[in-house]
């Protein structure tokens, strides 16, 4: 799967389809995503894009929106 924002949102919807990933900017702060959702998303990102998210980057700011998570993934992908 190609790394695009649309593909990431699709992957996130597979984990929790109740969130508005296109517009929400407080997924963690508003408790839309649970810790289990975040772990599932991290695992799916590793499986689909072969990108591991280090523990130091598992912070609310990186998971509050699909756009923030996409920016993190792009940064991690560029570092490899």
HELIX and SHEET records of a PDB file:
HELIX    1   1 UNK A    5  UNK A   15  1                                  11    
HELIX    2   2 UNK A   35  UNK A   49  1                                  15    
HELIX    3   3 UNK A   55  UNK A   57  5                                   3    
HELIX    4   4 UNK A   60  UNK A   63  1                                   4    
HELIX    5   5 UNK A   66  UNK A   79  1                                  14    
END                                                                             
